[in-house]
Amino acid sequence: MSYSVGQVAGFAGVTVRTLHHYDGIGLLVPGERSHAGHRRYNDADLDRLQRILFYRELGFPLDEVAALLDDPDADPRAHLRRRHELLTARIEKLEKMAAAVEQAMEARSMGINLTPEEKFEVFGDFDPGQYEEEARERWGGTDAYRQSQRKTASYTKEDWQRIQNEADELTRRFVALMEAGEPADSEEAMDAAEEHRRGINRNHYDCGYEMHTCLGEMYVSDERFTRNIDAARPGLAAYLRDAILANAVRHTP
């Protein structure tokens, strides 16, 4: 069984010109010729081509590939062991590269590209990347998570500072309402909850009222959120949740 140069090019995903070049330099000389003098490749030729392409994928120049394949002291098992070693090394290198790229993507999306001094200046003691891995596991497949990743990828220190200032101002607004005795379902509290939702829309992802109420429930069901929110005033997390729920009811037909 033999194959034409066009068939082999199709099998291997290379061009006919590449096969002609390999023939011309003696790297892959077809084992047969047709009556008309056309190249015909047999199974042994295909095996050699597979090895050539493997070494080329690893970045070996053609002269080194030829030396490897034509080494009279090498046996098939030695070639297989060598290929396995090279593949293992390549996989390890690619895994390290992928991990580095992933870390860079996460850092940029969460504003961790800031220097330590800048990050402290913007966020204080709170580390915005602390729960990033958990967030990716819980919500990484959602449209909201992907939208937030796209939006925040280009944020600068000034953007994060603005967002943090908005959050701090909103916290002071809720605390003032609580201290004034305003109920969570008052117009003022619901208006503040609506501004909270719009800030999420503006800075992170599309946050409808249903999603907003889910966030509100998380603020009281997850003690970490409760602890961070209540640091401004005890009971603030529950008050915020109730205001969010009341605001959602107000805007739901």
C-alpha positions as CSV (number, residue, x, y, z in Angstrom):
1,M,0.0,0.0,0.0
2,S,1.4,3.4,-1.0
3,Y,0.1,6.9,-1.0
4,S,0.6,9.9,-3.2
5,V,2.2,13.1,-2.0
6,G,-1.2,14.8,-1.9
7,Q,-2.7,12.1,0.2
8,V,0.2,12.1,2.7
9,A,0.0,15.9,3.0
10,G,-3.7,15.5,3.9
11,F,-3.0,12.8,6.4
12,A,-0.2,14.7,8.2
13,G,-1.6,18.2,7.9
14,V,1.5,19.5,6.1
15,T,1.8,21.1,2.6
16,V,3.0,19.3,-0.5
17,R,5.8,21.8,-0.7
18,T,7.0,20.7,2.8
19,L,7.1,17.1,1.6
20,H,9.0,18.1,-1.5
21,H,11.5,19.9,0.6
22,Y,12.0,17.0,3.0
23,D,12.6,14.8,-0.1
24,G,15.0,17.3,-1.5
25,I,17.2,17.4,1.6
26,G,17.1,13.7,2.1
27,L,15.1,13.8,5.3
28,L,12.1,11.9,3.9
29,V,12.7,10.2,0.6
30,P,9.7,8.3,-0.6
31,G,10.2,4.6,-0.7
32,E,8.5,4.2,-4.1
33,R,7.9,6.0,-7.4
34,S,5.0,5.6,-9.8
35,H,5.6,4.6,-13.5
36,A,5.3,8.3,-14.2
37,G,8.0,9.1,-11.6
38,H,5.6,10.6,-9.0
39,R,6.4,10.1,-5.3
40,R,4.7,7.3,-3.5
41,Y,4.9,6.9,0.3
42,N,4.7,3.5,2.1
43,D,3.9,2.8,5.7
44,A,7.5,3.0,6.8
45,D,7.7,6.5,5.2
46,L,4.6,7.5,7.2
47,D,6.2,6.3,10.4
48,R,9.3,8.4,9.7
49,L,7.2,11.4,8.8
50,Q,5.4,11.1,12.1
51,R,8.7,11.1,14.0
52,I,9.9,14.1,11.9
53,L,6.8,16.1,12.8
54,F,7.1,15.2,16.4
55,Y,10.6,16.5,16.7
56,R,9.7,19.6,14.7
57,E,6.8,20.3,17.1
58,L,9.4,20.3,19.9
59,G,11.5,22.9,18.0
60,F,14.3,20.7,16.7
61,P,16.0,22.1,13.5
62,L,15.8,19.7,10.5
63,D,19.5,18.8,10.6
64,E,19.2,17.6,14.2
65,V,16.0,15.7,13.3
66,A,17.9,13.9,10.6
67,A,20.7,13.1,13.0
68,L,18.3,11.6,15.5
69,L,16.4,9.5,13.0
70,D,19.5,8.2,11.2
71,D,21.5,7.3,14.3
72,P,22.6,3.7,13.6
73,D,22.9,3.0,17.3
74,A,19.3,4.0,18.1
75,D,16.6,1.4,18.3
76,P,12.8,1.9,18.1
77,R,12.5,1.5,21.9
78,A,15.1,4.1,22.5
79,H,13.3,6.5,20.2
80,L,10.1,5.9,22.1
81,R,11.8,6.5,25.4
82,R,13.3,9.7,24.0
83,R,10.0,10.9,22.7
84,H,8.4,10.2,26.1
85,E,11.0,12.1,27.9
86,L,10.7,15.1,25.6
87,L,6.9,15.1,25.8
88,T,7.0,14.9,29.6
89,A,9.4,17.9,29.7
90,R,7.2,19.8,27.2
91,I,4.1,19.1,29.3
92,E,5.7,20.3,32.5
93,K,6.9,23.5,30.8
94,L,3.5,24.2,29.2
95,E,1.8,23.6,32.6
96,K,4.1,26.1,34.2
97,M,3.4,28.6,31.4
98,A,-0.3,28.0,31.7
99,A,-0.2,28.5,35.5
100,A,1.8,31.8,35.1
101,V,-0.7,33.1,32.5
102,E,-3.7,32.1,34.7
103,Q,-2.1,33.9,37.7
104,A,-1.5,37.0,35.6
105,M,-5.1,36.9,34.3
106,E,-6.5,36.6,37.8
107,A,-4.2,39.3,39.2
108,R,-5.2,41.8,36.5
109,S,-8.9,41.0,36.7
110,M,-8.9,41.5,40.5
111,G,-6.8,44.6,40.5
112,I,-3.8,42.7,42.0
113,N,-1.6,44.3,39.4
114,L,-1.4,47.1,41.8
115,T,1.7,47.4,43.9
116,P,1.4,46.3,47.6
117,E,1.4,50.0,48.6
118,E,-1.3,50.9,46.0
119,K,-3.4,47.9,47.0
120,F,-3.3,48.9,50.7
121,E,-4.0,52.5,49.8
122,V,-7.2,51.4,47.9
123,F,-8.5,48.5,49.8
124,G,-6.9,48.9,53.3
125,D,-6.7,45.5,55.2
126,F,-9.1,43.8,52.7
127,D,-7.5,41.6,50.1
128,P,-9.7,41.6,47.0
129,G,-8.0,38.5,45.7
130,Q,-8.5,36.5,48.9
131,Y,-11.6,34.7,47.7
132,E,-10.9,34.7,44.0
133,E,-10.3,31.0,43.7
134,E,-13.6,30.3,45.6
135,A,-15.5,32.8,43.5
136,R,-14.2,31.1,40.3
137,E,-15.3,27.7,41.6
138,R,-18.7,28.9,42.6
139,W,-19.6,31.2,39.8
140,G,-16.9,30.8,37.1
141,G,-19.3,29.3,34.7
142,T,-21.9,32.1,34.9
143,D,-22.3,35.0,32.5
144,A,-22.1,37.4,35.4
145,Y,-18.6,36.1,36.4
146,R,-17.3,36.3,32.8
147,Q,-18.8,39.8,32.4
148,S,-17.1,41.0,35.6
149,Q,-13.8,39.5,34.4
150,R,-14.0,41.4,31.1
151,K,-14.9,44.7,32.8
152,T,-12.4,44.7,35.5
153,A,-9.5,43.4,33.4
154,S,-8.7,47.0,32.2
155,Y,-9.3,48.7,35.6
156,T,-6.5,51.0,36.8
157,K,-5.7,52.1,40.4
158,E,-7.9,55.1,39.9
159,D,-10.8,52.9,38.8
160,W,-10.5,50.7,41.9
161,Q,-10.1,53.8,44.1
162,R,-13.3,55.2,42.6
163,I,-15.2,52.0,43.2
164,Q,-13.9,51.7,46.8
165,N,-14.9,55.3,47.5
166,E,-18.4,54.6,46.1
167,A,-18.7,51.6,48.4
168,D,-17.5,53.5,51.4
169,E,-19.9,56.3,50.8
170,L,-22.8,53.8,50.4
171,T,-21.8,52.1,53.7
172,R,-21.8,55.5,55.5
173,R,-25.3,56.1,54.0
174,F,-26.7,52.9,55.3
175,V,-25.1,53.3,58.8
176,A,-26.6,56.8,59.0
177,L,-30.1,55.4,58.1
178,M,-29.8,52.8,60.8
179,E,-28.7,55.3,63.4
180,A,-31.6,57.5,62.5
181,G,-34.0,54.7,63.1
182,E,-35.1,54.4,59.5
183,P,-36.6,51.0,58.8
184,A,-35.0,48.8,56.1
185,D,-38.2,49.2,53.9
186,S,-38.2,52.9,54.1
187,E,-37.9,54.9,50.9
188,E,-34.5,56.2,51.9
189,A,-33.2,52.7,52.6
190,M,-34.6,51.2,49.4
191,D,-33.1,54.1,47.4
192,A,-29.7,53.2,48.9
193,A,-30.2,49.6,48.1
194,E,-31.1,50.6,44.5
195,E,-27.8,52.6,44.3
196,H,-26.0,49.5,45.6
197,R,-27.5,47.4,42.8
198,R,-26.7,50.1,40.1
199,G,-23.1,50.2,41.3
200,I,-22.7,46.5,40.7
201,N,-24.2,47.0,37.2
202,R,-21.9,49.9,36.5
203,N,-18.7,48.4,37.8
204,H,-19.0,44.6,37.5
205,Y,-21.9,42.8,35.8
206,D,-25.6,43.1,35.0
207,C,-27.3,42.6,38.4
208,G,-31.1,42.2,38.2
209,Y,-33.3,42.3,41.2
210,E,-33.4,38.5,41.6
211,M,-29.6,38.3,41.6
212,H,-29.5,41.3,44.0
213,T,-31.7,39.5,46.5
214,C,-29.4,36.4,46.3
215,L,-26.4,38.6,47.1
216,G,-28.3,40.1,50.0
217,E,-29.0,36.6,51.4
218,M,-25.4,35.7,51.0
219,Y,-24.4,38.7,53.1
220,V,-26.1,37.2,56.1
221,S,-25.7,33.4,55.4
222,D,-21.9,33.6,54.9
223,E,-20.3,34.7,58.1
224,R,-17.3,36.1,56.3
225,F,-19.5,38.6,54.4
226,T,-21.5,39.3,57.6
227,R,-18.3,40.0,59.6
228,N,-16.9,42.4,57.0
229,I,-20.1,44.3,56.5
230,D,-20.9,44.4,60.3
231,A,-17.5,45.9,60.9
232,A,-19.0,49.3,60.0
233,R,-21.9,48.8,62.4
234,P,-23.3,45.6,64.0
235,G,-26.4,44.4,62.2
236,L,-25.6,46.2,59.0
237,A,-25.5,43.0,56.9
238,A,-29.1,42.1,57.9
239,Y,-30.2,45.7,57.4
240,L,-28.7,45.7,53.9
241,R,-30.3,42.4,53.1
242,D,-33.7,43.6,54.2
243,A,-33.4,46.9,52.2
244,I,-32.3,44.9,49.1
245,L,-35.3,42.6,49.4
246,A,-37.7,45.5,50.0
247,N,-36.3,47.4,47.0
248,A,-36.7,44.2,44.8
249,V,-40.3,43.9,45.8
250,R,-40.9,47.6,45.1
251,H,-39.6,47.1,41.5
252,T,-41.2,43.8,40.8
253,P,-44.6,43.9,39.1
